[in-house]
Amino acid sequence: MPSNHVLYAAPLSYFSGKARSYLHYKQVGFEERFADRNVYQDIILPRIGYPVMPVTILDNDQAIQDTSELIDYFENTSHSPSATPPTPKQAFVSALLELYGDEWLVIPAMHYRWVYNKDFALSEFGKVTAPHAPKAEQLKAAEKSSAMFQAVVPMLGATPQMAPAIEKSYINFLHEFNTHLEHHDFLLGGKPCTGDFGLVGPLYAHLYRDPFSGDLMKKEAPLVAKWVERMIAIPFNVEGDYLANDEIPPTLYPLLKRQMSEQGPCLLDLVEKLADFKTTNKDQAIPRTIGMHDFTVEGETGKRIIIPYTQWMLQRALTPLSKLDDKDRTKIDNLLNDINGQTLKGLTIKAPVTRENHKLIWA
Ligand SMILES: N[C@@H](CCC(=O)N[C@@H](CS)C(=O)NCC(=O)O)C(=O)O
């Protein structure tokens, strides 16, 4: 397909998997280039200002870093095939599950990568950091370049104390998603939505491609592994559509309930903590983290960092609700009741944020 969009990405990367899968689905035509050390130096740092992947340079030379901004860009400029359900309940669930994949499943993804797949992960980091060096040198370079990622694991809450609960929750999630996939090819029927792309980030690079985790997924949830294979197939093959009448499949409720019970309390606390932070720091750049808070998974409570960016993802799910009429609003409220997400009903974001030039700023 003729196009000069370039995706700088790598196979080991969480968000590269999301961007790649979406761009193939969207059929916009792009070339993927390996984001090695030189790409970081020559393209990513000068264009974005900090080291991160994936980065897309569009054919008009615009640089897009964030995968949700990438999705928004192509959903707004190239309509078919769409990843945004046209009806309100499905659009809301799609955005919620994108938030879940991006900002919560990072906990099991990072846990399994660094506890069970460390050797493989290091060899993959070596390819990014020192692509042309001999293997031993690559591994040495990988220890250095992956140090920040390894240090983040306990900060995300994936500590040895939390490990059994994180694994229990992930296996339960796999079983719940597997049951859903006995009935549907994608989250909302026969066609993927932004929620599918959010989930494929962790479920591809870390939890399918890393060898121990891939075996676990194939054993515990073979249909989830097949879904990953559908999500990464080239060309991306879709024959169906979203379910009629704005229906949320009943088999999705256990996943949504899991999200509300685990991630929900952290979302509410984040909204409070970010508002508190703003009262004393409103002239300061918004930091990547603003302290730690409790989180509870399968009855076990640990601590994890509070990430302001997550509120931006939450806002993307909630903002469209304010434009709904009373009838549609009631439908969303009923859905939130059914998934134990009552606390999100009418939630006020006290210190809204937005993104500008690849950075989070106060809205
Ligand atoms: N929200 C961003 C997240 C990007 C991200 O976290 N990328 C990871 C690799 S998958 C990274 O480069 N992390 C380095 C860092 O955040 O310092 C997106 O959607 O693109």
The ligand as a MOL file (V3000), in Angstrom:
LIG
                    3D

  0  0  0     0  0            999 V3000
M  V30 BEGIN CTAB
M  V30 COUNTS 20 19 0 0 0
M  V30 BEGIN ATOM
M  V30 1 N 1.2720 5.8800 26.4370 0
M  V30 2 C 2.4160 5.6540 25.5900 0
M  V30 3 C 3.3550 4.7000 26.2860 0
M  V30 4 C 4.6360 4.4080 25.5420 0
M  V30 5 C 5.5780 3.5670 26.3770 0
M  V30 6 O 5.4470 3.4810 27.6150 0
M  V30 7 N 6.5340 2.9230 25.7000 0
M  V30 8 C 7.5280 2.1220 26.3800 0
M  V30 9 C 7.9620 0.9610 25.5000 0
M  V30 10 S 6.5920 -0.0820 25.1020 0
M  V30 11 C 8.7320 2.9860 26.6110 0
M  V30 12 O 9.3900 3.3920 25.6900 0
M  V30 13 N 8.9910 3.2980 27.8560 0
M  V30 14 C 10.1170 4.0930 28.2330 0
M  V30 15 C 9.6930 5.1250 29.1860 0
M  V30 16 O 8.4650 5.2710 29.3450 0
M  V30 17 O 10.5610 5.7890 29.7570 0
M  V30 18 C 1.9030 5.1220 24.2480 0
M  V30 19 O 0.7180 4.7880 24.1490 0
M  V30 20 O 2.6680 5.1160 23.2810 0
M  V30 END ATOM
M  V30 BEGIN BOND
M  V30 1 1 1 2
M  V30 2 1 2 3
M  V30 3 1 2 18
M  V30 4 1 3 4
M  V30 5 1 4 5
M  V30 6 2 5 6
M  V30 7 1 5 7
M  V30 8 1 7 8
M  V30 9 1 8 9
M  V30 10 1 8 11
M  V30 11 1 9 10
M  V30 12 2 11 12
M  V30 13 1 11 13
M  V30 14 1 13 14
M  V30 15 1 14 15
M  V30 16 2 15 16
M  V30 17 1 15 17
M  V30 18 2 18 19
M  V30 19 1 18 20
M  V30 END BOND
M  V30 END CTAB
M  END
